[in-house]
Amino acid sequence: MSSSSAPAAPAAPRSAADDTAGAYDRPTTHDSATDDGFDRLRLQFEGLGAGYLAACTGGLPPAAARAAALDDLDLWSAGFAGPAHYDAAVTRARHAFARLADVDTANVAIGSQTSVFAGMIAASIPDGAEVLCVDGDFSSMVFPFLQQEHRGVRVRHAPLTGLEDAITTRTHLVAYSLVQSATGEVADAQSIRTAADAVGARVLCDVTQAAGWLPLEPCTADALVCHTYKWLCAPRGVCFLSVAPRFIEELRPIHAAWYAGENPWDACYGPSAPLASSARRFDVSPAWQAFAAGAPAIELFASTNIRRVHDYDVALADAFANGLGLQRSARELGSAIVTWSDPGSAALERLTSAGLVASGRAGRARVAFHVWNDEGDVERALAALAG
Ligand SMILES: Cc1ncc(COP(=O)(O)O)c(C=O)c1O
């Protein structure tokens, strides 16, 4: 956010973080035809992540994010970390996410949790409207809609496979995660969009388990929400909502406060509420320290060819799933997350005992492969499960 009357930041000592500030906008060598940023991204995790198979739970900090967090601690301790300082990080992060999602920056709001943005959208849908959710989707994409049932909002749940067929003329909003947290299944975003358009339904898509490894271009939703602490490797508390222009008018900014103001520094006190005309009207005031470390992390992914990350992550996931002899469904194939039935958590215990970090959700063991992993992690995990 920029503001003519923002409190000026005191002159702070130059730090390593200053040297990365604005890197997103600067032309860099990775823009050349031969460098798609992938090797540079992997280098950021050098020495980290051996045996860490849990990007779907939380990402690891790239070197630039770690350096920015440490610099921020120093600035904070020295009394130099004020609102204007953090505004720069918020602006960088917003730009980087817009680039990653291939949307206009003016259509991107910042916040701290998926559920807050889903809650705002849930509060904005008309009385009695139908919302279609995915059976077993992550609760941040389901519970906010259930909380609207007192005014006649009806929530219907359908399996991810064939979700598009469950969209009817009664459906007002389809709310789904592009990649399912519990199963790793990847939704058919284009079919869902086409079916929604056919009946004039709106689409909310959560890309928290997708952004950072799955190219987002095919995912054209009216609203896209993303908490960036998993595959984009930012701290928790850096979340974005991108809203298509036609949808902005349909949403009520129920959590509006100073940061949603056209000029936040003129919007610190009542009685009137001059909100931004862009999607910034949906901004939730930022979790400052999270954005300080989050901006360089998101910039790194925004300046990398995500198709390369996809191919790398999925090749490792496929090698693991094939080694385990898993029969995967069409929606599970092509995912960086591999899950399988593990009702007593025996598989998860074996992985954990071997020093690997994995997770279990909804009675399933779950492993995820990202840029810090390599074939050695696949072999270790298969050996742990065979032993
Ligand atoms: C698909 C999905 N969305 C969102 C979240 C996080 O939700 P929130 O930002 O509300 O904590 C998770 C966490 O596992 C998730 O898997």
The ligand as an ORCA input file, in Angstrom:
! r2SCAN-3c Opt
* xyz 0 1
  C      -6.625    -26.580      1.520
  C      -6.254    -25.794      2.742
  N      -6.704    -24.534      2.865
  C      -6.403    -23.786      3.930
  C      -5.617    -24.268      4.955
  C      -5.299    -23.371      6.116
  O      -6.468    -22.703      6.546
  P      -6.378    -21.387      7.438
  O      -5.616    -20.413      6.618
  O      -7.809    -20.992      7.644
  O      -5.678    -21.770      8.699
  C      -5.139    -25.580      4.881
  C      -4.321    -26.147      5.960
  O      -4.012    -27.318      6.005
  C      -5.460    -26.348      3.739
  O      -5.000    -27.593      3.594
*
